[in-house]
Amino acid sequence: MLICPHCQFENPNDNKFCQSCGTSLTHRTCRECGAEVLINTQYCQECGAECGTIWWAIITQETSIPVSEVEDEKLIQARVSTNSRPQFAVGSFLDRGKRYQLLEPLPAPEVIAANTEVKVRVLDCQPFHISPIEAMLENQPQGLIVPSVSVIGIPSLAQAYVALQSEMPPGIPVIHDAWQQDNMQVVLIEDRSHWQLLLDLWQDPTTHPLQILHWCYQMIQLWGILEPVNCRQSLLELSNLRLDEDQTLGLQRLYVETPANILSSDVDEPLSIKALGRVWHSLCIQSQRTQIASVVEILEDLEVGKISTLTELRSRLEEIATELQPPSNPDVSSTEPQSASSPTLLQDDDLPDLDRNEDAPTIILSMQLRSVENTGRTDIGRQRDHNEDYFGIETKQQKLELPRSRNLQARGLYILCDGMGGHAGGEVASELAVTTLRQYFQEKWIGQELPTAEVIQESVFLANQTIYDLNQEGLRSGVGRMGTTLVMLLMQNTKLAVAHVGDSRLYRVTRKGGLEQMTIDHEVGQREIAKGVAPSIAYARPDAYQLTQALGPRDANFVHPDVNFFEIREDALLLLVSDGLSDNDLLETNWQTHLEPLLSSGTNLELGLSDLVDLANEHNGHDNITGILIRVKVSPHQQNWL
């Protein structure tokens, strides 16, 4: 079956378009230039960008293929030099089904020694076909994964990957396919060969020590995850420690512990966290980053056994972080804007239960901006004859870069309105609201902090009064009174404030938290739920989706904007939408295919929003469609306190 990359609908193998949403199953859109590219092609024919689906193949032979006295090495070379293309040359296929095409040459089986590995990149020429392992993981009950592996003939090399996929820790490569072919085992995993080596950034003099502590902390997390599947050796190979574009630690592959490597390299003892300390020591020595005396102390205590558990090791790292970074102000209210210097907590929710103390302190990291990108788009939809949506984006960025520090200051005002009231009504109200709010903050937002909740509420009251006065002047009444919804985001570096009236929404997407709706619609159904009515009953009402608030139809006594503050603690995608983009749970259903990939800096934000609007037209074309996308990248704050 063919799985649609947009809506995940299962299609027959001979379909050229998805039966559900109409997406092409033979072509994909180049993220760089927008050209249509065949799915079995590695590069875009227009701009040369890599568009194909690439996997990393790990290949092993259980035993060497014997070479007779007659069929010696010269005969093997003669075979390769014949006019027929060698079996494992570039462009040939790794599998009998002719799905995975070699992008690098593979030695002939005769020259691969027993139990040695060969690693090559392969192009998936049928990327929309589900693999046997993907199908198994999708349908396999928890706790029965590994036994099923042997039943369906998946090679033992793949078992650790399969066992860890249920947790899906970000540091572990995703397994795509695996099979046993004659004497050869093949495992296909996510290609991380282009990821940066941890050592390279560790030894970069501009890398902040708190960032290094963060990587150590991530290694502790991975150690606890890898221990049950006997893959701790994966953390002991420096070349295997990689960083993604967001400087998050990940493994290039898994190494299964065998009797040959289960002992430490220089002492005859079982593998323990001493080995992890030796990795840190090696990283410090090779990079000459030994200026943090507390870290050197940890390495010594690990070696002599003063630190013997992951809980103790994690606690010591937390103590060092507390020494380097002052704690946050406990008196700051969560509903008010915080100081730009307030720290961010490094959360460890993904850490498995390792007999840890629930009251132990959390590593404190102050975050700073690395980049901010945004784009907006509005579309009339497929059934309306005019567009009542309107949006505005106003940003300002200032960048300072020095040899040992980088600093980005950014301010953004993002406003989206969905008007109501027909021709010369809804579109007037929505544009008037955006214009009024922009002018207000140009005058009132002067300092380097976010406006207070009172100031933001006052801006909404002003926009409401402006539209209300126009209604009064025109003697409009009843349904003839124009109005608009509002969702507004204010950004000052990593601090944000959101205000909204009506059912236009703000969403946030992060790799850790997934999709989160940051606003609650002002409509009858939600009002009833707030009173304690069950959602199924609240939304059974015929007026469940009727708005309880809007800007313009009534005076300020009937407008109660919600204002909330939050902080960017990890890379995030922020999305402001009108209901034409959020109706029918469109985002909840499709965020993993249409939003999560946009967290990557390598994806085109404008094309991503265009794809999202196109999807909304297919499912929600009954209304105008408007969205604003903001991609925010952050990293630990770099201060010159060393």
N, C-alpha and C positions, 0 to 999 in steps of 0.2 A: 504494500500500500504506500501511497505518497502522502506525507504529512505536510499540509499547507504551512509555510513559514509565518504566515500572518495570523490565521485563525485556528491553526492546529487541527483543522478538519481532515478526516481520513478519506483519501480519494483513491479510486482504482489506479493501477499502475500506468494505464495508457492515457490518463487525463492530461491535457495540456494546460487546463485552467482549473482552479479550485471550484468545486461544485457549490461551495457555500458562499465564498466572497469574491470569486472571479480572479484571484491573484494568479499570475503566470506560474506554472510549474516547470517551465523550460528555460526561463530567463530570470535574472535578478538585476536590480538597479545598482549601478556603480555608486558608491557613497561619495566619491570624489567629484565626478562630473555629471552623474545622472543618466549616463548611457545605459542601454539595455545590453546585458552580457549573458551569454549562454552559461548555464549552471555548471557545465563540465569544462569551463575555461579558467585558467589560472589568472590571467591578466585581462584588464579592460582594453579593448581594441582602440579606444579613443584616447585615454590619458595614461595608460600603462600601469594603473594602480592594481594591486593584487586583490582580486575579487573572489577567487575560488575558496572552497572549504578545504583547509589543509589540516592533516593529522600527522602526528609523530608516531612512526612505527618502530617498535622494539621487537627484534627477531632473534630467536635462539634456536640452536639445533641440539637435540638431546644427545646424539652421538655423532662422531665424525663419519662422513661417507668414505669408505675405504677406496683407495686408488691402487689398482693392480700394477704389477711391474710393467706391463705393456702400456697401461693407460696412466702415464706419469704426468708430471707438471707440463712437459712440452706439449703433450697431447691435449691437455686442458687449454693451453694457450692457443693451440691450433683451432680448437673448437670455437673459441671466442672470436678469432680472426676470420672466420668464414663469412660468406656473404649474408647468411641469415642472421637477423638481429638476435643477440644473446637474450636468454630468457629474462634476465633481470637488468636490462639496460634502461637508461632514462627513457620514459615514454611507454615502457611495457607495464604490464599489470602485475601487482603483487598477489592477487587472488584469482581463482579460477572463474569467478563471476564477472571479472573485468570491471570492477568498480573502483579500485584503488590504484591510481596510476603513479609510478615511481617518478619523483622529481630529482632523484639522485641515484647513481648507479649502485647496484647491490652485488657483492661478490657471488660467484657461482657457489652452489652448495658444497662442491668438492673442496673449496679452500676455506670454509668456515669450520673452525675447530669446535669440538664438542663443548657445550655449555658456555660458549662465548656469545656475546651479544653484538648485533649490528643495529645501528639506529639510522633511519632515513625518513625524510619527509615525503608524504604521499598526497596526491590530489584526489578528493572524493568526487567522482564523476556522477554519482547518484545521491547528492546530499539530502534530498527530500525523502529518501527511503529510510525507514526505521531499521536499525540494526537489531540482531537477536538480543544483544545485551541491553540495549535501550528498551526493547519490548519487555524483557524480563524485569528490569528495574522498575518499569512503570506499573507492572501488575503484581510484583512479588510482595507478599506480606512480610512485614518486618520480622527479623529473627530467622527467616528461612532462606536468606540469600545465598550464603556460602554452600549449604548442601545442594542447592539447585545447580550451582556451577558445575559440579562433577556430573550431574545427571545429564545436562545438555552438552557436555563435552567441551566446555570452555577451559583453556589451558590453565595450569596452576599459577602461571605468572600473573594472570589477571585477577586472581581471587582477592588479593588485598585491595585492589582498586574497587572491585564490586562491593566488598564489605563496607568500604568507607563512603560510598556514594549516598547511603541513606542519611548520613550526617551532613554531607556536602560542605565540609569546611573549605573556605576559600583557598587555603594553602595547598590542597590536594588536587592534582590534575584530574579532569573528568575523563573517564574511560568511554570510548565510543564503540569499539568492536574488538573481538578477539576470536581466534580460531586455531585449530591444530591441523596442519596440512602435511601429511606424510611424517617426515622426521622433524618438521619445523613448527615452532610455536610463534604466533604473531599476536601482538597486542597493540591496538591503536588508541592513543591518548591525545589529549589537548596538546597542541604544539606550543611549547614555551621556549623553544630554542632561541628566539629573538629577545627574550626577557633579559634585562640587565643583571649582571652578576652582583650579588650582595657585596662581595669584596671590593668591587670598583667604587660603589657609593660609600661604603664603610670608610675607605681610605681617602675619600674626597674631603679636603680640609674645610669646605663650607657645610658639610653635613653636621647638624647639631647633635651634641651628645644625648639629648633627650630622644632624638630619633633612633639613635643606636640602642638606647634602653628599650624603646618600643619594639625593635626587632628581636632583642633578647627575650622580651616578654612573649612575643609571638612564637619563638622557638619553644618556650616552655609549654605553650598551648599545644603546639604540634606534637611535642614529645608525648604528652598524655594521650593524644588521639592515636598516635602511631604504635604505642606500646601494646595494646591488645592484639594488633595484627602483625606483631613482630617486624615492624618496619622502621624502628628508630635509627637504623643505619642510614636512612635517607637524609638525616640531619647532620651526619658526620662527614659528608662529602662537600667540600667547599664549592666545587663547580656545580653542585646540584641546588645550591641556595640562590634563588633568583628573586627579582623584584619586578612587579608589574608597573604600569605607567603611573600608578598612584603610590608607588613605593611601599606596597604591601608585600610582605614576605610570602613566597610560595616555593614549592618544590618542583623541579623540572620533571621528576619522575619518582617512583618508589623503588627502594632497594629492600628486598626481603632478607632478613637476618638468616644466615646459614651457619653451620658449625665452623666454617672457615673464618667468618668475620664477626661472630657473636662475642668474641673476646676483645678486649681493648687492644690497641695496636702495640703498646709497649709493656703492658703488664698482664700477667695471667690471672684475670679476674672477670666475672660476668659483666656484661654491659650495664652501666649505671649512668646517673647524671654527671658523674665525673667526666665522662666522655664529652658531654655537652659543654662543660667548662673548658675542656681542652680545645674544642672548636672555637670558643670565644677567645681563648688565649692565642690561638693561631691567627685569628682575624686581627687581633690587636697587634701582634708582632709583625705580620705582613704589611699592615697599614700604618704602623707606628702610632696608632691611636691608643696610647696608654696613659693619657693625662688625667683620667678620672681615677683617683686613688681608691675610691670605694669599690670600683669594679675590680681592680687588682686584688683587693682584699677578698672579694667574693671568690675569685679564681683560686686563691690560696686556701680558703676555707673549704671549697669543694674538694680540692686535692687531698687534704688531710682528713676529710670526713666530718668536719664541723657542720657542714650543710649536707644532708643526705636525702631530703625529700623535695618534691616539686613545690609543696606548700611553703617550705622554709626558703627555697630559692626565690619564689615569687615575692614573698614578704620582704626579702632583702632588696630586691629591685624597687619595690614600692618605697622603701625607706630612702633609697638613693634619690628617686624622683622627687620625693618630698623635700629633701635637702636642696635640690637644684631649683625647684620651683615653689614659691610660696603658695599656701593653700588659698582657696577661694574665700570670698567674703560670705559668711553664712547668713548675714542679715539681708542680702539682696533678695527681693521678692521675685518669684518666678513669673509674675504677671507684669513686671516692669522691665524696661530695657536695662541691660547690665553694662558695666564699664567695659571698654574695649580691651582692657588688660585682664579681664577675668579668665581663669583657666578653664580648660575643657577636660573632662574626665575620660580616661582611656577605659572603656567598658570591657569587661571580660565575661559577658554573658555566654559566649560560645565555649568557654573553658569547661571541659567535663568535670564531673565531681571527683576531686582528687583529695578528699579528706581535708578540704580547705576550710578556713575559719570565715564564716559569713560576715563577721564584723571586721575583717581585715581591711586596711585602707586600700583605696584604688589609686593606681598611678595617675598623677595629675599632669596633663599636657595642655599647654596653651596653644591654640591653633591660629594660623594666619592664612590669608588668601594666597593661592598660587595663580589662579586664573578665574575670570568670570566671562561667560559668553551668553548671549541671549538672542532671541528672534521671536517675531510675532506674525500671525497670519489670521485673516478673517475671510470667510467664504459664505456666499449667499445660501448655499444648500441647494437641494434639488426641487423643492416645492414652493419656496417663497419667491415673490417677485421683487423684493427689495431687502436690504440688509439693515437690521436695526441694532446689530452689535457694533461696538467701537472699542478701540484699545489705544493705550499710549505707553511708550517706553522712554524713560529719560535717565541716562546714566552718566557717570563721571568717574574716570579712573586715573590714578596717579601712581607711577611706578618708579622706584628707586632701586638701582642695582649697583652693588659695590663688590670688590673681589671676594669678601667674606660674608656678604649678606645680601639678601634680596627682600624687598618690601613692596607690597602692592596694597594701595588704598582704593577702595571702590565704594561708590554710593549709587543706589539704583531706586527708581520709582517706577513701579509696574502697575498699570491700572487696566481693568477689563470690565466693560459694562454691557449688559444685554437689555436693550430697550424694549418698551411696550407702548402701544398706543397708535399703531398704524402709521400710514404715510404722514410725514411732517409731524410725527409724534414720537415714536420710539427712537428713531435715529437721531432726532433733535435732542431728546433727553440724554441718551447715552453719550453723545459727543459733548454736550454741555457739561455733564458730570466730569468727564475726563479733563476738559479744559479748565473747569473751576478748580479741581483738585491740583492740577499741575501748577496753576498760578498761585494757589494758596501755599504750597510747599516751597515754591521759589522764594517766597517772602519769609516764611516762618522757619524753614529748615536751614539754619545757618551754621550751627556748631558742628562738632565732629562726633556727636552722639545721635542716636535715634530720637525722634520726638517722643514725648510722653504719651501715655494712653489718652490723656485729656486733650492734648493738642490734635491727635489723630481723630478722635471723636468729633472735635470741633470742625475739622475739615469736612467730615461726612455730613454734619448738620448744615454746613454752608452750602454744599452741593445740593442737598435736599431742598433747602430754602430757595435756592436759585431756580430750580425746576418748578417748585411749588408756586412761586410768584408768577412764573410764566403761565402756569395753568390758570391762576386767578385772573391774570390780565386778559387771557383769551376766553374767559368765562366757560372753560371746559368743565364737564361734569360726568360723573359715572365712568363708564368704560372709555369715554373720550379723553379722560385725563391721562396725560403721558407720564411715563415713569421709567425707571431702569433699575436693574440689579447692580451690584458692585462687588468686586473682589479686588483688593489693593494690597500690594506687597511693597514694603519699604526695607531697603538693605543698607546697612552701614558696616562694611567689612563682613565679619562672620555673624553679626547680629541682625535679626530680622523681626519685623512686625507685620502682622496681617490684619486687615480690617475687611469685613464683608457685611453686605445686606442683601438678602434674597437667596437665590439658589445657584449663583455662579460660585465656583469652588477653587480652592488651592489644594494641590496634591504635592507630596514630596516622595521621591524615589531614592533609596540608598541601597547599596549592595547588602548591607546588614539587615535593614528594616523592611526592604521591599517597598511596596506601594502603601502610602499612608494618606488618608484624606485629612487635611488639616483644618477644615471648616465644616460646620454643621448647617445644613440648609435651613433657611427660615421659611418653613412651609407647614401646613396643617398636620401632616403625618408626624413630623419631628416634634411639633408642639405637643401632640398627644403622647408620644413616647416619653417626653420629659415629665409628663404628669403621671407616668407609671403604667400607661396602657401598653399592652404587648404589641410589638411591631406588626405582627400579622393582622391584628385587629385595627391598629392605627391606619395601616395602608389599605384596608378594605373599604374605607370611606370613599365616596365618590369625589370628595373635595380634598383628598389626601395631599395632592401635589399643588394645591393652591397656595400662593405666596402669602405669608403673614406680614412680610415687610418688603418695602421697595422705596426707592428715592423718588420723591416728587408728588405722588398722589395726595399725601397728607402732610400736615405740618410736623415740626420736630417732636411733638409729644408722642407721635406714633412710630418714631424711628429709634431703634435701639441697636446700633452697630456693635458687633462683637469685635474686640481688639485683643490680640494675643501676641506674645513675644516668644521667640525661640532662637536657637543658635545652631549654626552649621558646625557639627562635630566630626563629620566625615564628608567625603565627596558626595554631592547631592545633585539631583535634577529636580527643579521646581517647575510646576506646571499650573498656570492659571487658565481656567476654561469656562466657557459658557455652557449651558445645559445641552446645547446641540452636540457637544463633544463628550459629555459625561452621561447622557441618558442611556438607559438599558444596560447599565454596568459595562459600558464599552471599555473603559480604562481598566476596571477590575479584571476583565476577561483577557485583555490583550497587552497588559503592561510589560509582561516578560518578553514579548516579541517586538513591541514598538517603543518602549521607554527604556527598559534596562540597558539595551545596547548603547543608548545615547549617553550613558555615563562615561563611556570611553572617549578620550580626546580625539581618537582617530576617526570618529564618526562625524558626519556633517549634520549640524543641528537643524539647519534650514530644510534639508531633504527629509530629516526625521520628522519634523513637524508637518511637512507636506504629506508624507505617508500617513500620518495620524489623521489629518483632515480628510484625506481620500478614504480612509477606513470609515470615518464618521459619516461621510457621504453615502457609503454603501449601507450603513445600518441606521443612521439617524438623520438622513437627508431631509426630514420633515421640517427642520429648523435651521436657522443660521448657525454657523460653526466658527468659533473663535478660540484661539489658544495662544498663550505666551509661554515659551520655554526658556529656562535659565539653567545653565550648567555651571556649578560652583566647584572648584577644586581647592582643597586645603592641605596644609602640612603642618607639623609641629613648629611652633614659633621659635625663630632663631634670634637669640639675644646675645649681645656681646658681654656676657658675664664671666667668660673663662679668662 
